[in-house]
Amino acid sequence: QNQPWTMGATRTNAVYQFIWLTIELLNQRDLWNQCVEEIKSLNHDQNQPWTMGATRTNAVYQFIWLTIELLNQRDLWNQCVEEIKSLNHDQNQPWTMEDYKKLKFLDQCYKECLRIHTQPFLARVVGEDAEIDGYRVQKGQLVLASGAVNSLDPKVYPQPYLFNPKRWEDSFNPGPSYIPFGSGIHKCLGMGFANMVVKTLMVTLMTNYDIVPAPSTKFPRVGPNSGVGTLAPGDPYNVILTKS
């Protein structure tokens, strides 16, 4: 409990790459100076954080929604906690990607959260003229695919508005009706990183804290578009958090 939970190779590779990059740039000072000037040229507001696009919003909001959904069905939360405990993980050792892969039920819960709280739409530019189901689309036009509509299709997902992780048992594959990270060659490059961020946060929360919804707290409405991907909760969701 005195050691942080980590994301496997990220703990070493990223650190060493940072060290080597610093050394290489300092070894050729003109390159270092060029990077500094490039950063200055952006005139970035120092009162605002630098972001990583969707990762800053999607992963954070998915963590929030997953926490809310599991607390709303306490038996699911408890099942995730028991699954983590069953691994008997050495607290003096960092968690790796292989460790997280063993958390099958947590993964099902996360997939279900991505299904219900997915991005409203994704956009693609038409590469060449085509006809789809009688509709003519021309090269250069913008086409939108609604992940929100696809992921709530009752033909694919019985009781689509019900948070039910068990629907992901037995290698359930909904195909194009599940596109939280897009699809095809332009599928989100940050998918693996976002998944690890959410699972790391969930495991850290579940193993270090007792958490319950505060009295009178209600399940939040879906809020306005945050600008990138997942919609944020539209209402506060207050919890009581105590160190376990």
Salt bridges, closest charged atoms under 4 A:
GLU69 OE2 - HIS117 NE2 2.84
GLU82 OE2 - LYS85 NZ 4.00
GLU98 OE2 - LYS101 NZ 3.30
ASP99 OD2 - HIS89 ND1 3.98
ASP107 OD2 - LYS111 NZ 3.40
ASP107 OD1 - LYS199 NZ 2.74
GLU112 OE2 - ARG115 NH2 2.87
GLU112 OE2 - ARG167 NE 2.91
ASP235 OD1 - ARG221 NH2 2.66
